[in-house]
């Protein structure tokens, strides 16, 4: 019997490292999936960004509710050439894996970890997507700061993840009930029991080449857990 092509959902959080998805991580994740012979569909929550940052000056130019603030779904669409769906349309049964690239949007838009740490709130559709994926046995991947979202939703399951070696962030992860493993920039933390793969990427990476290696290693490890 012919084996079907693995399908990944890629969940974005905006467009730009300081207020959305880290663009290199997002694009290199899609490239790693494509190079593996797999398929992907991008998603993002249809909500307002917590803040909008001028990536040239580094200054905040708007906060949620301001007229010139930006929509997470609309901004995420920039990264994938408009081929994206509202996260409310995500159904776990349509995929074998789900991946969360990093960028500060994971800690501002998918959650408010940047403000509340381990007691953060999670966007309702993000929580649903993670819980549904976990319950249906999908392999879940996350990189950079995005694993903190997994720890808040699945910490009670005592999952094991990594964000690299940042003591403050890893402390927040452990307060959720999750376990943290220190890893180098291109290494992956594989939790076989819970089918979760994480990697530090730009939490530690000093080049796009290191990020490319980390995202590729993450997708390869996810495929191994899928038995592909």
N, C-alpha and C positions, 0 to 999 in steps of 0.2 A: 504494500500500500504506500502511495506517495505521501511523504511528510509535508504538511502544509507550511507555508511561509510564516515565520514568527512575526507577530504584530506588536508594536510598541505604541503606547500613548505617551506623548511628551508634554508635560505640563509647564507652561511658561508663566511668568509673573510680571510682564511688562517688557520694556526694551531699554536696557542700559544698566550697568553694574550698580550704580548708586541708588536707583529707585525701581529697578525691575530685574529682568533676567540678565545674567552676564552673557553678553552676545557671543563671545568666543566659545564658552561652555555649551551654549544652546546649539550653535551651528555645528560645532565639532561632534556633539552628541548625535545630531541628525546624520552627519557624514559617517560616523562609526556604525550607526544602524544600517545605513544604505550599503556601506562597504561589506557588511556581514551578510548581505543578501536578504536582509529583513525589510519590513515595511514600518512606517510610522504615521501617526496622525497627531498633529499638535492641538492642544487645548489650552484655554486660559479662563479664569473666572471673569464674568462680566460685572466688574465692580470698579470703583474709583481707586486710583492709587492713593496711598497714605500721604504721599508728598511727591512733588516733581522737582528734580534736581537739574540745574544747568550743568551738564557734564564738562563744560569748558571752564567755568569758574568754581564749580563745586558747591555753589550756593543754592539753597532751596528757593524756588520761584513760585511755588504754590503748594497748598495743602488740601486735603480732601474737602470738597465742597466749594472751593474757589472756582470761578468761571474758567480759568485757564488751566485747571488741573486735567489730568489725562485718564482715560479709561484703560484698565489693564488688558482687556481683550483687544481693543483697537491698537494699543501699542505693541502687544505681542505679535499681532498680525504682520508688523513690519519685518520681523525676523524670518518668517516662513512664507513670505511673498503672498500673504492673504489666505493661504491654505490652512485654516484654523477653525475650530469649533468652540462654541460656548461650553465650558466645563460641565454645565448642567446636562449636556447631551452625552456625556461619557457613560458607557456601560461596560462593566468589567468583562462580561462574557464575550466581548468583541476583541479582546486582546490577551496576549500572553505576558506582557510586562508593562510597567508604567514607570516613567523616569522624570525626575525633578532636577533640572539644571539649577545652578546656584545664582548668585547675585543677590543684592540686598532686598530685592522684591520678595524673596522667600520669607524674610524677616519683617517685612513691612506690609505686603499685600496678601500673601498666602496666609500669613500669621502676623501677630504683632510682637514677635519675640524680641525685636529690637527695643521695644518699650517695656515689656513685662517679663522677659526672660522665661524661666521654666513655667510660670503661671500664665503664659500667653494664651490668647484666644486664636482659634483657627477658623479661617473662612469656611462657611457651611458647606459649600460645594467641594472644597479641597478635602475637608474631613470625610465627607461621604465617599469621594473617590478613593481615598486611602483605605477606609474601613471596608468598602466593597471589594477592593482589590485584594486586601489581606484575607478576607473571608472566602473569596473564591480561588485563592491559591496562586494569584499572579506573582511574578517576581517583581519586587519593588526596588528601584534604584534612585539614588540621590547623591548630589555632589556639592562641594563647597559648604555653604551655610545651610543648604536645604535639608540636610538630615535632622536639624532641630525640629522641623515640622513633623517628621516621622516620630521623633521621640515624644512629642506632646500627644500625638494621636495613639501611638502604639506602645508607649513606655510601660504601661501596665502588663504588657506581654513579655517584658524584660528583653527586648530586642538588643542586639549589639550593632553599633554603628561607629563611624568616625567622622570628624571634621578636621582631622590633622592632629595638632597637639596643643591647641589653645586652651589654657587651664580654666579660664573664666567660662568659655562656652561649653567645654566638656563638663564642667561642674553643673551647669544648668541642665545639661542632658541627663546627667546621673540623678538629679533631683526628680526627674519625671519617672524614674524607675528603669530607664534604659541603661545599658552599659556602654562605655566608650573605650575604644582601642586607639592608641596613638599610631598613626601611619604617616609615611612620607608622601610627597606630592602626587606621585604616580601610582602609589600602591592602592589596593582595594581591601576593604573589610568585608568579608563574606560571612553572613549569618545564614548558614545552611538550614537550620531549624525553622527560621521564620521567613526564609527566602527573600532576604534583603541584602543589597549590595550598595556600599557607599565608598566615596573617594574624596580626598581633600581638594583637588584641583587648585583654584586660585586662593584658597586659604593658605597654601604654601608655595604653589607653583610660581616660578620666576620667568616663565616664558610660555608662549603659545604652544611650543613644541611639547612641553611637559603636560599642558592641559590636553593636547591631542592624545598623548600616550595614556593619560589617566582616564579620559572618556572612553577610549578604545578598550582599555583593560576592564572598565566597568561593564560595557556592553558584552564583551566576551564572557565575563563571569556570570552575567545575567543569563546568557544563552546556555551556559553549562548547567545552571540550575533548572532551566527549562528542558534539559536533555536534548538540545539541538547541537 
